[in-house]
Amino acid sequence: MTIEMELVGVRVQMPTSAPILLLRETEGDRRTVPIYIGGPEAHAIDLALSETPMARPMTHDLLVILVEGLGAKLERIVITELRQGTFYADLFLRDASGEVMTFSARPSDAVALAVRTEAPIFAEEALVDEAGLVEDEDDDDDDEEEMVEQLRKFLDGVNPDDFAS
């Protein structure tokens, strides 16, 4: 069974400055699932959320253009599991004939595509049971704004070589 999730945003965990993707249940306990992601992926999601215009399509934009050009549509994404510290996701695309195809993806890429196509985000119930956290009722909007600003500073200074193996 899947649970509908909403994208809370991408935040920076201090003191490591590691970007974290935050997904929250739309109903029920409103548990939040934090997923560590890379800087470039955080930047791609941030660009889509802020609707920042780009002179040329970024990779996720290009993928959306290709999918739509082939007459397909991203119907939904599902964060499927957490295995040995790594999250997994599936993309569900409906092609022009109506057939639904499933493709494995990193959650950060899946969310970057979902934001661009307004596709709904889901997570497997077992995953939310395992990794979901109940938010503190005292969360403050000022904290969220500060986290967003920290993320922007981090992304402005990130270099793709920082993530090379």
Secondary structure as the mmCIF struct_conf table of DSSP 4:
data_model
#
loop_
_struct_conf.conf_type_id
_struct_conf.id
_struct_conf.beg_label_comp_id
_struct_conf.beg_label_asym_id
_struct_conf.beg_label_seq_id
_struct_conf.end_label_comp_id
_struct_conf.end_label_asym_id
_struct_conf.end_label_seq_id
STRN STRN1 THR A 2 GLN A 13
TURN_TY1_P TURN_TY1_P1 MET A 14 SER A 17
STRN STRN2 ALA A 18 GLU A 25
BEND BEND1 THR A 26 GLU A 27
TURN_TY1_P TURN_TY1_P2 GLY A 28 ASP A 29
STRN STRN3 THR A 32 TYR A 36
HELX_RH_AL_P HELX_RH_AL_P1 GLY A 39 LEU A 49
TURN_TY1_P TURN_TY1_P3 SER A 50 GLU A 51
BEND BEND2 ALA A 55 ARG A 56
HELX_RH_AL_P HELX_RH_AL_P2 THR A 59 GLY A 69
TURN_TY1_P TURN_TY1_P4 LEU A 70 GLY A 71
STRN STRN4 LYS A 73 ARG A 83
TURN_TY1_P TURN_TY1_P5 GLN A 84 GLY A 85
STRN STRN5 THR A 86 ARG A 94
TURN_TY1_P TURN_TY1_P6 ALA A 96 SER A 97
BEND BEND3 GLY A 98 GLY A 98
STRN STRN6 VAL A 100 ALA A 105
HELX_RH_AL_P HELX_RH_AL_P3 PRO A 107 THR A 117
TURN_TY1_P TURN_TY1_P7 GLU A 118 GLU A 118
STRN STRN7 ILE A 121 GLU A 124
HELX_RH_AL_P HELX_RH_AL_P4 GLU A 125 ALA A 131
STRN STRN8 LEU A 133 LEU A 133
HELX_LH_PP_P HELX_LH_PP_P1 VAL A 134 ASP A 136
TURN_TY1_P TURN_TY1_P8 GLU A 137 ASP A 138
HELX_RH_AL_P HELX_RH_AL_P5 ASP A 141 GLY A 157
HELX_RH_3T_P HELX_RH_3T_P1 PRO A 160 PHE A 163
#
